[in-house]
Amino acid sequence: MKLDPTKMKDWQIAEAAEENMKPVKQLAAELQLKEDEILLHGRQLAKIDYNKALERLGDRPSAKYIDVTAITPTPLGEGKSTTAVGLIDGLAKIGKSVTGALRQPSGGPTFNIKGSAAGGGLAQCIPLAPFSIRFTGDIDSITNAHNLAMVALTSRMQHERNYDDARLAKSNLKRLDIDPERIQMKWVMDFCAQSLRNIRIGMGGKMDGFEMDSGFAISVSSELMAILAIARDLPDLRQRIAKIVVAYDKKGGEVTTADLEVDGAMTAWMVDALNPSLVQTIEGNPVFIHAGPFANIAIGQSSIIADRLATKLSDYHVTESGFGADIGFEKFWNLKCRASGITPDAVVIVATIRALKMHGGGPTVKPGVPLAKEYVEENLELIEKGCPNLIAHIETVKKSGVKPVVCINSFYTDTEAEIELVRKVAVENGALAAASSHWLNGGDGAIELAEAVVAACEEENNFKFLYELEDPVRKQIELIAKEVYGADGVEYTPEATKKAEEIEANPDFKDFGTCMVKTHLSLSHDPDLKGRPKNFTLPIRDFMLYKGAGFIVPIAGAIKLMPGTASDPAYRHIDVDVKTGKVSGLF
């Protein structure tokens, strides 16, 4: 059966491709993984015992390491995961030994407007349905471990209210005297549920909990997800979980998961989640799926464990960072690479004609609404006006000391003149450039991109971080704001100023990195400012502290840790064939 993305939906392409996919045991064997390192989840999926595999493979040379990022996207996304998969298949087409590592899709966007993170067209991961729904249980483990901490917190508050010190002592409990106004965590679930952002819990009698304001965030924003992304092994995971600050007491002291004596049980939920999962592209190339944090509200990277494993199993390893280079790549550069000790040999910046036209002043792009004619007809003027956004991202990557490769992710409505204009701008600003039609043509369409990436990997690399961990947090923020976002400076609310001063005075935070919370729809904090905004000041309204992950988390502008569900969400179009059990409608 010929797979034609112009006539078939992603789920139809995946369903047809899955008829000929490799058994996962064969896929693992082709990677030279041993049978006792493969933890089967049925015929199509497996987790890999990373500990056993790394003990055996640790002395092998490491692969060339490539990160895939993007320009500032439209709300539709510009095909970054699709490009990562296409590049994997393109590298395989030119005879390279290649692996990939992607994030696990969250149920929030999968059932909302963005869809799964499996890629698309002929550049996607299969099997699509289990990849997009349930998978091997990692997000469920994070959700349960996180909510167990909230159970421990709220039950402890109830018991301390109801019991005197003598009765607490009978249960071997000391009074933590938790301040209900300084709870640092909310409950989590892996959907976009705006009605649960702010709730009141514990209503009823004294046996019904502690009454207070609370709420829900999305599971992938949990600190546990950030910890899964950066943990190196089980001892590291265990230590980090014990440091999570759940609340503060009435004297201002930290109340951690260790204080609540729930850290061990939380780790028990997370043990299996430490093993990365293995899937394949439509063309049968191996991709590890591990961790799934968003980049606008979290670190936005697949796991260090997946990269450590994959770089010992291939000659080229491709990973991706969420959203644009201002968010995902910046965190890859200054947080993930610092924690892993693995640095990139090349960075791919995905650009689309559609996004460049939007940044050049094109009509508003909205999910579920047909594109205006400007986006499907040749318009060189709009592209030229939008290219400063691309140039900003090229400059950001170059500041890391790594060669950027601009991938012009071609849509079939793009014209030759439009593509050549973007190529010219990219090259003039110090990047390599390649047009790629992987969505339409799979690995064959990504050969030019693959060759450009191989060439970039051979160029001299002078990788360096943007800031040092010893820098005060406000210096770190200023460097990111000015050098990456293009801001004139930073301003803080009084509350944020007070917290920044406390952080800088506390030696516990002297080696923490900065994990910005910011909109992905603009280089600035304002999603309505397109192109390359100038003459703005970055507003920091608050801080969160992820002590287990080792992150200081400044919050820029108005952004929610629980996204909302749109009026025409994807779940309206997802169904199951009751005779075969096959899922339809995923994208």
C-alpha positions in Angstrom: 0.0 0.0 0.0 1.4 3.4 -1.0 1.5 5.8 1.9 0.4 9.3 0.7 0.3 12.0 3.4 -1.6 14.3 1.1 -4.5 11.8 1.0 -4.2 10.0 4.3 -4.3 11.2 7.9 -1.4 10.4 10.3 -3.3 7.6 12.1 -4.1 6.0 8.8 -0.5 6.1 7.7 0.6 4.7 11.1 -2.0 1.9 11.0 -0.8 0.9 7.5 2.9 1.0 8.4 2.3 -1.0 11.6 1.4 -4.0 9.5 5.1 -4.3 8.5 6.8 -2.9 11.6 9.7 -4.9 13.2 9.0 -6.8 16.4 10.6 -4.8 19.2 12.9 -7.7 20.1 14.3 -7.5 16.6 14.7 -3.7 16.8 16.6 -4.1 20.1 18.7 -6.9 18.7 19.7 -4.7 15.7 21.0 -2.2 18.3 23.1 -5.1 19.8 21.1 -5.0 23.0 21.2 -8.2 25.0 18.0 -10.2 25.7 18.2 -9.6 29.4 18.4 -5.9 28.8 15.0 -5.9 27.0 11.9 -5.5 29.2 9.0 -6.3 26.9 5.6 -4.5 27.0 4.0 -6.7 24.5 5.2 -7.4 20.9 5.5 -3.7 19.9 7.0 -1.9 22.9 9.8 -2.5 25.3 11.6 -0.7 28.1 15.4 -1.0 28.2 17.3 -1.8 31.4 19.6 1.1 31.0 21.7 0.2 34.0 22.7 -3.3 32.6 23.2 -1.9 29.1 25.4 1.0 30.3 27.5 -1.2 32.5 28.3 -3.3 29.4 28.6 -0.4 26.9 30.3 2.3 28.9 33.7 2.1 27.2 32.3 2.4 23.7 33.0 5.7 21.8 30.1 8.2 21.9 27.9 9.1 19.0 27.8 12.5 17.3 25.1 14.4 19.2 22.5 16.5 17.4 19.7 18.6 19.0 16.7 19.7 17.0 15.0 23.0 17.9 13.0 25.6 16.0 12.1 29.2 15.3 9.3 30.7 17.3 6.3 28.6 16.2 2.8 29.3 15.2 0.1 27.8 17.5 0.1 24.8 15.0 3.7 23.9 15.7 6.3 23.7 12.9 7.1 20.0 12.8 10.0 19.8 15.2 9.4 16.2 16.2 8.5 15.4 12.6 11.9 16.8 11.6 13.7 14.9 14.3 12.2 11.6 13.0 12.8 12.6 9.4 16.5 13.4 10.2 16.8 10.0 11.9 15.5 8.3 8.7 17.6 10.5 6.5 20.8 9.7 8.3 19.9 6.0 8.0 19.3 6.5 4.2 22.9 7.8 3.8 24.3 4.7 5.6 24.8 6.1 9.1 24.2 4.2 12.3 21.6 6.3 14.0 19.3 6.5 17.1 16.9 9.1 18.3 15.4 10.3 21.7 12.1 12.1 21.9 9.8 13.1 24.7 6.7 11.1 25.6 3.5 12.9 24.5 1.3 14.3 27.2 -2.4 13.5 27.3 -3.1 17.2 27.5 -2.1 18.2 24.0 -2.8 14.7 22.5 -6.5 15.1 23.4 -6.6 18.9 22.9 -5.3 20.8 19.9 -1.6 20.0 19.3 -1.9 16.3 19.0 0.6 13.6 19.8 4.4 14.1 19.6 5.0 11.1 17.3 5.8 13.2 14.3 3.6 13.2 11.2 3.2 12.2 7.6 5.9 9.7 6.6 8.2 10.9 9.4 6.5 9.5 12.5 7.0 7.0 15.3 5.0 3.8 15.5 2.9 2.2 17.0 1.0 5.5 17.2 -1.9 4.6 19.5 0.0 3.0 22.4 2.7 5.7 21.9 0.1 8.4 22.3 -2.2 6.8 24.9 -0.9 5.1 28.1 2.4 4.0 26.6 4.6 2.2 29.1 3.2 4.0 32.1 5.8 6.7 32.9 3.4 9.7 33.1 1.0 7.6 35.2 3.9 6.9 37.6 4.8 10.6 37.8 1.1 11.5 38.4 0.8 8.9 41.2 4.1 9.7 42.9 3.4 13.5 42.8 -0.2 13.1 44.2 1.1 10.7 46.9 3.2 13.7 48.1 0.0 15.8 48.2 -1.8 13.0 50.1 1.0 12.9 52.6 0.9 16.7 53.0 -2.8 17.1 53.4 -3.3 14.2 55.7 -0.4 15.4 57.9 -2.1 18.8 58.1 -5.4 17.3 59.1 -3.8 15.1 61.8 -1.7 18.0 63.2 -4.9 20.0 63.5 -6.8 17.3 65.2 -4.2 15.7 67.5 -2.1 17.1 70.3 1.7 16.5 70.5 1.3 13.4 72.7 -1.1 11.7 70.3 1.2 12.6 67.3 4.1 11.1 69.3 2.3 7.7 69.5 2.4 7.6 65.7 6.1 8.6 65.8 5.3 11.9 64.3 6.7 15.3 65.1 4.7 18.4 64.5 5.7 20.1 61.2 3.5 23.1 61.8 2.8 23.5 58.0 1.7 26.9 56.9 -1.4 26.5 54.7 -0.7 29.8 53.0 2.7 28.5 51.7 1.9 25.2 50.0 4.3 24.9 47.0 2.6 22.1 45.1 -0.8 21.4 43.6 -2.3 18.1 42.5 -1.6 16.9 38.9 -3.4 15.2 36.1 -2.3 14.7 32.5 -5.1 16.6 30.8 -5.8 20.3 30.1 -8.4 21.1 32.7 -8.7 24.8 33.3 -11.7 24.4 35.7 -9.3 22.7 38.2 -6.6 25.4 38.3 -8.1 26.8 41.5 -10.2 24.7 43.8 -11.1 24.4 47.5 -10.4 21.1 49.2 -11.1 19.6 52.7 -14.7 20.8 52.9 -16.9 19.0 55.3 -16.2 17.9 58.8 -12.8 17.5 60.6 -12.5 14.0 59.3 -12.7 15.2 55.7 -9.2 16.7 55.5 -7.7 20.2 55.9 -9.8 22.9 54.3 -7.7 25.2 52.1 -7.2 26.6 48.6 -5.5 24.2 46.2 -5.6 23.3 42.5 -4.3 21.1 39.7 -1.4 21.5 37.3 -0.7 19.3 34.3 1.4 16.2 35.1 4.3 17.1 32.8 4.9 20.3 34.8 5.6 18.3 38.0 9.1 18.6 39.4 9.2 14.8 39.2 9.1 15.1 35.4 12.0 17.5 35.5 13.8 15.0 37.8 13.1 12.1 35.5 14.6 14.1 32.6 17.9 14.9 34.4 18.4 12.0 36.8 21.5 9.8 35.9 20.5 6.7 37.8 18.3 5.4 40.7 20.5 6.7 43.6 20.4 10.2 41.9 16.7 9.9 41.5 16.2 8.9 45.1 18.3 11.8 46.5 16.5 14.3 44.3 13.0 13.2 45.3 13.9 13.5 49.0 14.8 17.2 48.4 11.5 18.3 46.9 10.0 21.2 48.9 6.3 20.6 49.3 5.5 23.5 51.7 7.0 25.8 54.3 6.3 25.8 58.0 5.0 28.8 60.0 8.6 29.9 60.8 9.6 29.8 57.1 11.4 26.5 57.2 11.2 24.0 54.3 8.9 21.0 54.5 10.3 18.4 52.1 9.1 15.0 51.0 11.7 13.5 53.3 10.1 15.5 56.2 6.8 13.9 55.3 8.5 10.5 55.1 6.9 9.9 51.6 10.1 10.2 49.5 10.8 6.4 49.6 7.2 5.5 48.5 7.4 8.1 45.8 10.6 6.6 44.5 8.9 3.2 44.5 6.4 4.5 42.1 9.2 5.8 39.8 11.6 2.9 39.7 10.3 1.4 36.4 9.9 4.8 34.9 13.7 5.2 35.0 14.1 2.8 32.1 13.6 4.4 28.7 11.2 3.0 26.2 12.0 1.9 22.6 9.8 2.5 19.5 10.6 2.8 15.8 10.1 5.1 12.9 7.9 4.1 10.0 11.2 3.2 8.3 12.2 0.9 11.2 14.9 3.1 12.9 15.2 3.0 16.7 13.9 5.9 18.9 14.0 6.0 22.6 11.1 7.7 24.4 11.8 9.0 27.8 10.4 11.9 29.9 8.0 14.5 28.6 8.3 18.0 30.2 6.9 21.0 28.2 9.5 23.7 27.5 7.4 26.8 28.2 6.7 25.6 31.8 9.4 23.1 32.4 12.8 21.9 31.1 11.4 20.6 27.8 13.9 17.8 27.1 13.9 14.0 26.8 16.0 12.3 29.4 19.7 12.2 30.1 19.5 8.5 30.6 18.1 8.0 27.1 20.9 10.1 25.6 23.6 8.3 27.7 22.3 5.0 26.4 21.7 5.9 22.8 25.1 7.6 22.3 26.7 4.2 23.1 24.5 2.4 20.6 25.0 4.4 17.4 27.3 6.8 15.5 24.8 9.6 15.3 22.2 10.4 17.9 19.3 12.9 17.4 17.3 14.5 20.2 14.9 17.4 20.3 14.1 20.3 22.6 10.7 21.8 23.0 9.4 24.9 21.1 11.9 27.5 19.9 15.6 27.9 20.5 14.8 30.7 23.0 13.2 28.2 25.3 13.9 24.5 24.5 17.5 24.9 23.1 18.4 27.5 25.8 17.5 24.9 28.5 19.2 22.1 26.6 22.3 24.2 26.4 22.5 25.6 29.9 20.7 22.9 32.0 20.6 19.5 30.2 24.1 19.6 28.8 25.5 20.8 32.1 23.8 18.0 34.0 24.7 15.2 31.4 28.2 16.2 30.4 27.2 15.5 26.8 27.5 18.4 24.4 26.1 18.8 20.9 28.0 18.5 17.6 25.3 20.2 15.6 22.0 22.0 16.2 19.1 21.9 13.8 16.7 24.9 13.7 13.4 24.0 12.1 11.8 26.8 10.1 8.7 26.8 8.0 7.6 29.3 5.4 4.2 29.5 7.2 5.8 30.6 10.5 8.1 33.1 8.8 5.1 34.7 7.0 3.3 35.0 10.4 6.3 36.7 11.9 6.4 39.0 8.9 3.0 40.3 9.7 0.8 37.6 8.1 -2.8 37.0 9.3 -3.4 35.3 12.7 -2.9 31.5 12.6 -5.4 29.6 14.7 -5.9 25.9 15.2 -9.0 24.6 13.5 -9.3 27.6 11.2 -8.2 27.3 7.5 -5.0 29.2 6.7 -5.3 32.5 5.0 -4.3 32.7 1.3 -1.0 34.4 2.3 0.2 31.1 3.7 -0.6 29.0 0.6 0.4 31.4 -2.1 3.9 32.8 -2.8 4.7 35.9 -0.8 8.4 36.8 -0.6 7.8 40.1 1.1 6.2 38.5 4.2 9.0 36.0 4.5 11.7 38.6 4.2 10.0 40.6 7.0 9.7 37.5 9.2 13.3 36.3 8.8 14.6 38.4 11.7 13.0 35.8 13.9 15.0 33.1 12.2 18.2 35.2 12.5 17.6 35.6 16.3 17.5 31.8 16.8 20.6 31.3 14.6 22.5 33.9 16.7 21.3 32.1 19.9 22.7 28.7 18.7 26.0 30.4 17.6 26.4 31.8 21.1 26.7 28.3 22.4 29.7 27.7 20.1 27.9 25.0 18.0 27.2 25.1 14.2 23.5 25.7 13.4 21.8 23.9 10.5 18.5 25.6 9.3 16.0 22.9 8.2 13.4 24.5 5.9 10.6 22.1 6.7 8.9 22.1 3.3 5.1 22.1 2.9 3.8 21.1 -0.6 2.4 24.7 -0.9 5.9 26.3 -0.6 7.5 27.6 -3.7 11.1 27.3 -4.9 11.6 31.0 -4.6 10.4 31.1 -1.0 12.6 28.2 0.0 15.7 29.8 -1.7 15.1 33.1 0.1 15.1 31.4 3.5 18.2 29.4 2.5 20.0 32.6 1.4 19.2 34.3 4.7 20.4 31.3 6.8 23.7 31.0 5.0 24.3 34.8 5.1 23.9 34.6 8.9 26.4 31.8 9.5 24.3 28.7 9.3 24.2 25.7 7.0 20.8 25.3 5.3 18.8 22.4 3.8 15.3 22.0 2.5 13.6 18.8 3.7 10.4 17.1 2.5 10.4 14.3 5.1 6.7 14.7 5.9 5.9 13.9 2.3 8.8 11.6 1.4 10.2 10.2 4.6 13.9 9.5 4.8 14.4 10.1 1.1 13.1 13.7 1.6 15.6 14.3 4.4 18.8 13.3 2.6 19.9 16.9 2.0 19.3 17.7 5.7 21.2 14.6 6.8 24.2 15.5 4.7 24.2 19.1 6.1 24.1 17.7 9.6 27.0 15.4 9.0 28.9 18.3 7.6 28.1 20.5 10.6 29.2 17.7 13.0 32.7 17.8 11.4 33.1 21.5 11.9 35.1 22.9 14.9 33.0 23.1 18.0 33.6 25.6 20.8 30.7 24.8 23.1 30.4 27.1 26.1 27.6 27.9 28.6 25.8 31.2 28.6 26.2 31.6 32.4 28.0 30.0 35.3 26.1 28.3 38.1 28.0 30.6 40.6 26.4 33.6 39.0 23.6 35.2 41.1 20.2 34.2 39.8 19.4 37.7 38.7 22.6 37.8 36.6 21.6 34.4 35.0 18.1 35.8 34.2 19.5 39.0 32.8 21.9 37.1 30.5 19.0 34.9 29.2 16.7 37.9 28.8 19.3 40.1 26.9 21.3 37.5 24.9 18.5 35.1 24.0 15.2 37.0 24.1 16.6 40.3 23.0 15.2 42.3 26.0 16.6 45.6 27.2 16.5 44.4 30.8 14.5 42.7 33.5 12.0 44.1 36.0 10.7 42.3 39.1 7.5 42.6 41.1 8.1 43.3 44.8 7.3 39.7 45.7 9.8 38.4 43.0 12.5 40.8 44.2 12.1 39.6 47.8 12.4 35.9 46.7 15.4 36.7 44.4 17.2 38.3 47.4 16.4 35.3 49.6 17.7 32.9 46.9 20.9 34.8 46.4 21.5 34.9 50.1 20.9 31.1 50.6 24.0 28.9 50.0 21.7 26.0 49.2 21.0 27.5 45.8 24.6 28.5 44.8 24.8 25.8 42.1 21.3 25.9 40.7 20.5 26.7 37.1 17.7 28.9 35.8 14.7 27.2 34.2 12.5 30.0 32.7 8.7 29.9 32.5 7.8 31.9 29.4 5.4 31.9 26.5 6.6 29.8 23.5 4.7 32.0 21.0 7.1 35.0 21.1 10.8 35.7 21.8 9.4 38.0 24.5 7.0 37.4 27.4 4.1 38.6 25.3 2.6 36.0 22.9 1.3 38.8 20.7 4.7 40.2 19.9 5.9 38.4 16.8 9.0 38.6 14.7 12.0 39.8 16.6 10.6 42.2 19.3 12.7 45.2 20.4 12.6 47.7 23.2 10.9 45.5 25.8 11.7 44.7 29.4 11.2 41.1 30.7 8.8 41.1 33.7 9.5 38.4 36.4 6.4 38.2 38.6 7.4 35.2 40.8 9.7 32.3 41.4 9.3 28.6 42.0 12.1 26.5 43.5 12.7 23.0 42.3 15.2 21.9 44.9 15.2 18.3 43.8 15.8 19.1 40.2 18.3 21.8 41.1 16.4 24.6 39.2 15.4 28.1 40.1 12.2 28.7 38.1 11.4 32.4 37.3 8.0 33.1 35.9 7.9 35.7 33.2 4.5 37.2 32.3 1.2 35.5 32.6 1.4 31.7 32.1 -0.5 28.8 33.6 0.9 25.5 34.8 -2.5 23.9 33.8 -3.4 24.6 30.1 -6.9 24.9 29.0 -8.9 22.7 26.6 -10.0 24.4 23.3 -13.5 24.5 21.9 -12.6 21.9 19.2 -10.3 19.4 20.9 -8.9 16.3 19.4 -10.8 14.0 21.6 -14.0 14.8 19.6 -12.4 13.0 16.6 -10.8 10.0 18.4 -12.7 6.6 18.4 -12.1 2.9 18.5 -13.2 0.2 16.0 -15.1 -2.1 18.4 -14.4 -5.2 16.2 -10.6 -4.8 16.0 -9.9 -2.4 18.9 -7.9 -0.1 16.6 -7.8 3.6 17.5 -8.6 6.1 14.9 -8.4 9.9 14.8 -5.0 10.5 16.4 -2.6 13.0 14.9 
